[in-house]
């Protein structure tokens, strides 16, 4: 697929189709125009902040009501006029938006602008304007942190504690001798559940499980 300098996007409640093509490094645009109706203004702001963070210039283009078809057409006509002379370098992503938005945009941009559609199930781009164009496989997938970011959430990474040598030895032994400790581990998991957040449990424990408990105690994991 050709790389466009600018992507015109239809903002909707589904942010992923707006982002996939933009974040493909091979076809990443320099600018995006986020077409948003009144009720999608917040979604557009979230996407604009995300793109700006990734050094992509973002502009929100307000469409007004999502249900005034004539007004939507006029808005898209004005936007098309803004890009007069730059049509070959401007790709229009018709994936998002309401049905009325998509129909209005398609009617305005179809003749002169390259239009495309995102197939999220195949993670690919379908060219609408170019007949017979091959399906373009989008490179890579969004990370979990990106997915949350484009929906307005922030992922906080907790500070990682350095694992002690005793803990490493404990883990290596349990993995290497799992069959030896499998029944005892089930009991230990049961006792952990019985502690109910207090980290303390009082139960009668059969002697055959004491070996594992002493092993955990020797490595600083429990006290009994």
KAHU-V949727 format. One record per backbone hydrogen bond with DSSP energy under -0.5 kcal/mol. CO is the residue of the C=O (numbers start at 1). NH is the residue of the N-H. If there is no record, write none. Layout:
co: {CO & CO}
nh: {NH & NH}
//
This chain:
co: {2 & 5 & 5 & 6 & 7 & 7 & 8 & 9 & 9 & 13 & 15 & 15 & 16 & 16 & 19 & 21 & 23 & 24 & 24 & 27 & 30 & 31 & 32 & 32 & 33 & 33 & 34 & 34 & 35 & 36 & 36 & 37 & 38 & 40 & 41 & 42 & 43 & 44 & 45 & 46 & 47 & 48 & 49 & 50 & 51 & 51 & 52 & 55 & 57 & 59 & 59 & 60 & 61 & 64 & 65 & 67 & 68 & 69 & 70 & 71 & 72 & 73 & 74 & 75 & 76 & 77 & 78 & 79 & 80 & 81 & 83 & 86 & 87 & 87 & 89 & 89 & 89 & 90 & 91 & 91 & 92 & 92 & 93 & 98 & 99 & 100 & 101 & 102 & 103 & 104 & 105 & 106 & 109 & 114 & 115 & 115 & 116 & 117 & 118 & 119 & 119 & 119 & 123 & 124 & 125 & 125 & 126 & 129 & 130 & 135 & 136 & 136 & 143 & 144 & 145 & 146 & 148 & 148 & 149 & 154 & 155 & 156 & 164 & 165 & 166 & 167 & 168 & 169 & 170 & 171 & 172 & 173 & 175 & 177 & 177 & 178 & 178 & 181 & 182 & 183 & 184 & 185 & 186 & 187 & 188 & 189 & 190 & 191 & 193 & 195 & 201 & 203 & 204 & 206 & 207 & 209 & 210 & 211 & 212 & 213 & 214 & 215 & 216 & 216 & 217}
nh: {4 & 30 & 31 & 91 & 9 & 33 & 93 & 11 & 35 & 15 & 18 & 19 & 19 & 20 & 23 & 24 & 25 & 27 & 28 & 4 & 57 & 7 & 34 & 59 & 9 & 35 & 36 & 61 & 11 & 63 & 64 & 40 & 41 & 44 & 45 & 46 & 47 & 48 & 49 & 50 & 51 & 52 & 53 & 54 & 54 & 56 & 55 & 57 & 32 & 34 & 61 & 62 & 36 & 38 & 68 & 69 & 72 & 73 & 74 & 75 & 76 & 77 & 78 & 79 & 80 & 81 & 82 & 83 & 83 & 84 & 86 & 89 & 90 & 114 & 5 & 6 & 91 & 114 & 8 & 93 & 94 & 116 & 10 & 102 & 103 & 104 & 105 & 106 & 107 & 108 & 109 & 110 & 113 & 92 & 128 & 129 & 94 & 126 & 120 & 122 & 123 & 124 & 138 & 119 & 127 & 136 & 117 & 131 & 133 & 137 & 125 & 138 & 147 & 148 & 149 & 150 & 151 & 153 & 152 & 156 & 157 & 158 & 168 & 169 & 170 & 171 & 172 & 173 & 174 & 175 & 176 & 177 & 178 & 180 & 181 & 181 & 182 & 185 & 186 & 187 & 188 & 189 & 190 & 191 & 192 & 193 & 194 & 195 & 196 & 198 & 203 & 205 & 206 & 209 & 210 & 213 & 214 & 215 & 216 & 217 & 218 & 219 & 221 & 222 & 220}
//
